[in-house]
Amino acid sequence: MEFCNPLNYDRENYDRAYKDEAADFYVPASSWLSQASTNLPESKWMLFSAQQNALKWIESNHPFASILDIGCGSGWFLARARQMGFRVKGIEVGSLPVQLLKQKGFEVECGSLEAIPENWQPDVVTLFEVLEHLPDPADFLTKIRQRFQNSIFILSVPSPKRWTKGGKHRDAADYPPNHLTRWNTESLQRALSHAGYSKVEVTYPNHPPWKQPQSQSPD
Protein backbone atom coordinates (compact mmCIF):
# COMPACT_ATOMS: atom_id res chain seq x y z
CA MET A 1 0.00 0.00 0.00
CA GLU A 2 1.17 3.54 -0.75
CA PHE A 3 0.15 6.64 1.17
CA CYS A 4 1.09 10.30 1.44
CA ASN A 5 2.42 12.01 4.53
CA PRO A 6 0.79 13.91 6.09
CA LEU A 7 -2.66 12.45 5.40
CA ASN A 8 -4.44 15.78 5.22
CA TYR A 9 -8.11 15.84 4.19
CA ASP A 10 -9.96 19.09 3.54
CA ARG A 11 -13.68 18.67 2.96
CA GLU A 12 -13.87 22.24 1.70
CA ASN A 13 -11.57 21.30 -1.20
CA TYR A 14 -14.14 18.81 -2.45
CA ASP A 15 -16.96 21.29 -2.04
CA ARG A 16 -15.00 23.81 -4.12
CA ALA A 17 -14.16 21.17 -6.72
CA TYR A 18 -17.84 20.67 -7.51
CA LYS A 19 -18.28 24.44 -7.82
CA ASP A 20 -15.40 24.98 -10.27
CA GLU A 21 -13.39 26.88 -7.66
CA ALA A 22 -10.48 24.45 -7.21
CA ALA A 23 -7.27 24.97 -9.13
CA ASP A 24 -5.89 21.51 -8.31
CA PHE A 25 -8.80 19.38 -9.42
CA TYR A 26 -12.26 20.10 -10.74
CA VAL A 27 -15.26 17.75 -11.01
CA PRO A 28 -17.26 18.82 -14.10
CA ALA A 29 -20.05 16.30 -13.48
CA SER A 30 -22.07 18.83 -11.49
CA SER A 31 -22.41 21.16 -14.46
CA TRP A 32 -23.52 18.17 -16.54
CA LEU A 33 -25.96 17.19 -13.79
CA SER A 34 -27.50 20.66 -13.69
CA GLN A 35 -28.27 20.42 -17.41
CA ALA A 36 -29.56 16.83 -17.31
CA SER A 37 -33.25 15.97 -17.43
CA THR A 38 -35.07 14.90 -14.26
CA ASN A 39 -34.76 11.14 -14.76
CA LEU A 40 -31.08 11.44 -15.78
CA PRO A 41 -31.29 9.11 -18.81
CA GLU A 42 -27.66 10.04 -19.53
CA SER A 43 -26.57 8.02 -16.49
CA LYS A 44 -26.19 4.78 -18.44
CA TRP A 45 -23.27 6.38 -20.29
CA MET A 46 -21.73 7.96 -17.19
CA LEU A 47 -20.92 4.85 -15.14
CA PHE A 48 -17.42 3.38 -14.99
CA SER A 49 -16.70 -0.35 -15.05
CA ALA A 50 -16.89 -1.04 -11.32
CA GLN A 51 -20.32 0.62 -11.08
CA GLN A 52 -21.62 -1.25 -14.11
CA ASN A 53 -20.36 -4.55 -12.71
CA ALA A 54 -21.87 -3.80 -9.31
CA LEU A 55 -25.31 -3.20 -10.79
CA LYS A 56 -25.08 -6.42 -12.81
CA TRP A 57 -24.16 -8.34 -9.67
CA ILE A 58 -26.92 -6.77 -7.56
CA GLU A 59 -29.49 -7.33 -10.30
CA SER A 60 -28.54 -11.02 -10.52
CA ASN A 61 -28.28 -11.70 -6.78
CA HIS A 62 -30.58 -9.16 -5.07
CA PRO A 63 -33.04 -7.86 -7.70
CA PHE A 64 -35.25 -6.07 -5.13
CA ALA A 65 -32.45 -4.54 -3.06
CA SER A 66 -32.37 -1.13 -1.45
CA ILE A 67 -29.04 0.63 -2.05
CA LEU A 68 -27.15 3.32 -0.14
CA ASP A 69 -24.34 4.92 -2.15
CA ILE A 70 -21.78 6.58 0.14
CA GLY A 71 -19.95 9.34 -1.69
CA CYS A 72 -22.59 9.40 -4.41
CA GLY A 73 -21.04 12.40 -6.17
CA SER A 74 -23.24 13.69 -8.95
CA GLY A 75 -25.57 10.74 -8.63
CA TRP A 76 -25.13 8.90 -11.92
CA PHE A 77 -24.97 5.54 -10.15
CA LEU A 78 -28.08 6.41 -8.12
CA ALA A 79 -29.92 7.39 -11.28
CA ARG A 80 -29.04 4.25 -13.19
CA ALA A 81 -29.89 2.05 -10.20
CA ARG A 82 -33.28 3.78 -9.85
CA GLN A 83 -33.96 3.30 -13.55
CA MET A 84 -33.35 -0.43 -13.02
CA GLY A 85 -35.98 -0.52 -10.27
CA PHE A 86 -33.81 -0.36 -7.14
CA ARG A 87 -34.67 1.80 -4.13
CA VAL A 88 -31.76 4.20 -3.77
CA LYS A 89 -30.41 6.77 -1.33
CA GLY A 90 -27.13 8.65 -1.26
CA ILE A 91 -24.74 10.60 0.93
CA GLU A 92 -22.17 13.10 -0.39
CA VAL A 93 -19.85 15.71 1.18
CA GLY A 94 -20.22 18.14 -1.74
CA SER A 95 -23.18 20.46 -1.15
CA LEU A 96 -23.79 21.38 -4.81
CA PRO A 97 -24.47 17.87 -6.16
CA VAL A 98 -26.69 17.15 -3.15
CA GLN A 99 -28.72 20.27 -3.88
CA LEU A 100 -29.05 19.33 -7.57
CA LEU A 101 -29.99 15.72 -6.82
CA LYS A 102 -32.67 16.78 -4.35
CA GLN A 103 -34.12 19.06 -7.02
CA LYS A 104 -34.34 16.02 -9.29
CA GLY A 105 -36.17 13.96 -6.70
CA PHE A 106 -33.41 11.88 -5.16
CA GLU A 107 -33.23 11.09 -1.44
CA VAL A 108 -29.74 12.30 -0.53
CA GLU A 109 -28.04 13.91 2.44
CA CYS A 110 -24.98 16.15 2.65
CA GLY A 111 -22.11 14.97 4.82
CA SER A 112 -20.31 11.76 5.69
CA LEU A 113 -21.27 8.72 7.79
CA GLU A 114 -22.51 10.83 10.67
CA ALA A 115 -25.12 12.45 8.39
CA ILE A 116 -26.77 9.15 7.44
CA PRO A 117 -30.19 8.90 9.16
CA GLU A 118 -30.48 6.04 11.64
CA ASN A 119 -33.44 4.53 9.79
CA TRP A 120 -31.43 4.07 6.61
CA GLN A 121 -30.68 0.34 6.70
CA PRO A 122 -30.08 -0.72 3.08
CA ASP A 123 -29.62 -4.20 1.68
CA VAL A 124 -26.50 -3.04 -0.18
CA VAL A 125 -23.98 -0.31 0.67
CA THR A 126 -21.74 0.96 -2.13
CA LEU A 127 -18.56 3.03 -1.93
CA PHE A 128 -17.07 3.89 -5.33
CA GLU A 129 -13.69 5.65 -5.60
CA VAL A 130 -13.92 7.16 -2.11
CA LEU A 131 -11.47 5.20 0.04
CA GLU A 132 -8.37 6.74 -1.57
CA HIS A 133 -9.54 10.24 -0.55
CA LEU A 134 -9.81 9.54 3.18
CA PRO A 135 -7.22 10.35 5.89
CA ASP A 136 -8.17 7.26 7.95
CA PRO A 137 -9.60 4.68 5.53
CA ALA A 138 -9.27 1.76 7.99
CA ASP A 139 -11.43 3.52 10.58
CA PHE A 140 -13.96 4.47 7.89
CA LEU A 141 -14.32 0.83 6.80
CA THR A 142 -14.73 -0.30 10.40
CA LYS A 143 -17.50 2.23 10.98
CA ILE A 144 -19.32 1.07 7.85
CA ARG A 145 -19.08 -2.55 9.03
CA GLN A 146 -20.39 -1.64 12.49
CA ARG A 147 -23.18 0.58 11.19
CA PHE A 148 -24.43 -1.75 8.43
CA GLN A 149 -23.84 -5.22 9.81
CA ASN A 150 -26.60 -6.80 7.74
CA SER A 151 -25.75 -5.09 4.46
CA ILE A 152 -23.71 -6.37 1.56
CA PHE A 153 -20.80 -4.00 0.97
CA ILE A 154 -19.48 -3.26 -2.53
CA LEU A 155 -16.63 -0.85 -3.11
CA SER A 156 -14.11 0.17 -5.73
CA VAL A 157 -10.76 1.93 -5.68
CA PRO A 158 -8.64 3.09 -8.65
CA SER A 159 -7.11 0.03 -10.23
CA PRO A 160 -3.30 -0.36 -10.26
CA LYS A 161 -3.82 -1.44 -13.89
CA ARG A 162 -5.89 1.57 -14.95
CA TRP A 163 -5.16 3.02 -18.36
CA THR A 164 -4.97 6.63 -17.11
CA LYS A 165 -1.54 5.94 -15.65
CA GLY A 166 -0.18 5.82 -19.20
CA GLY A 167 2.63 3.51 -18.16
CA LYS A 168 3.67 5.84 -15.34
CA HIS A 169 3.70 5.19 -11.60
CA ARG A 170 0.93 7.73 -10.94
CA ASP A 171 -1.46 9.80 -13.01
CA ALA A 172 -2.30 13.49 -12.60
CA ALA A 173 -5.20 12.93 -10.18
CA ASP A 174 -3.23 10.53 -8.01
CA TYR A 175 -1.63 13.12 -5.74
CA PRO A 176 -2.79 15.05 -2.67
CA PRO A 177 -5.08 16.80 -2.05
CA ASN A 178 -7.10 14.43 -4.26
CA HIS A 179 -5.76 10.90 -3.61
CA LEU A 180 -4.12 10.19 -0.26
CA THR A 181 -3.69 6.41 -0.58
CA ARG A 182 -3.03 3.85 -3.32
CA TRP A 183 -4.45 0.34 -2.99
CA ASN A 184 -3.67 -3.08 -4.40
CA THR A 185 -5.41 -6.42 -3.94
CA GLU A 186 -3.51 -7.43 -0.82
CA SER A 187 -3.87 -4.12 1.03
CA LEU A 188 -7.59 -3.94 0.23
CA GLN A 189 -8.19 -7.49 1.45
CA ARG A 190 -6.29 -6.85 4.67
CA ALA A 191 -8.10 -3.58 5.39
CA LEU A 192 -11.52 -5.17 4.88
CA SER A 193 -10.63 -8.20 6.98
CA HIS A 194 -9.37 -5.90 9.74
CA ALA A 195 -12.69 -4.00 9.55
CA GLY A 196 -14.54 -7.22 10.34
CA TYR A 197 -15.50 -8.67 6.97
CA SER A 198 -14.88 -12.43 6.97
CA LYS A 199 -15.67 -13.00 3.28
CA VAL A 200 -13.81 -10.69 0.93
CA GLU A 201 -13.60 -10.98 -2.85
CA VAL A 202 -11.55 -8.61 -5.00
CA THR A 203 -11.66 -8.55 -8.80
CA TYR A 204 -10.56 -6.19 -11.55
CA PRO A 205 -13.23 -4.44 -13.67
CA ASN A 206 -11.75 -5.87 -16.87
CA HIS A 207 -12.68 -9.39 -15.80
CA PRO A 208 -15.47 -11.09 -17.76
CA PRO A 209 -18.94 -9.70 -16.87
CA TRP A 210 -20.10 -12.92 -15.25
CA LYS A 211 -17.56 -12.52 -12.44
CA GLN A 212 -18.48 -10.61 -9.32
CA PRO A 213 -17.35 -7.01 -8.74
CA GLN A 214 -15.35 -5.95 -5.73
CA SER A 215 -17.73 -7.12 -3.04
CA GLN A 216 -17.95 -8.23 0.54
CA SER A 217 -20.75 -10.03 2.34
CA PRO A 218 -21.56 -9.15 5.95
CA ASP A 219 -20.79 -12.66 7.14
HELIX and SHEET records of a PDB file:
HELIX    1   1 ARG A   11  TYR A   18  1                                   8    
HELIX    2   2 ALA A   29  GLN A   35  1                                   7    
HELIX    3   3 PRO A   41  TRP A   45  5                                   5    
HELIX    4   4 SER A   49  ASN A   61  1                                  13    
HELIX    5   5 TRP A   76  GLN A   83  1                                   8    
HELIX    6   6 SER A   95  GLN A  103  1                                   9    
HELIX    7   7 LEU A  113  ALA A  115  5                                   3    
HELIX    8   8 LEU A  131  HIS A  133  5                                   3    
HELIX    9   9 PRO A  137  ARG A  147  1                                  11    
HELIX   10  10 TRP A  163  LYS A  165  5                                   3    
HELIX   11  11 THR A  185  ALA A  195  1                                  11    
SHEET    1   A 2 GLU A   2  PHE A   3  0                                        
SHEET    2   A 2 THR A 181  ARG A 182 -1                                        
SHEET    1   B 7 VAL A 108  CYS A 110  0                                        
SHEET    2   B 7 ARG A  87  GLU A  92  1                                        
SHEET    3   B 7 SER A  66  ILE A  70  1                                        
SHEET    4   B 7 VAL A 124  PHE A 128  1                                        
SHEET    5   B 7 ILE A 152  SER A 156  1                                        
SHEET    6   B 7 SER A 215  SER A 217 -1                                        
SHEET    7   B 7 LYS A 199  GLU A 201 -1                                        
END                                                                             
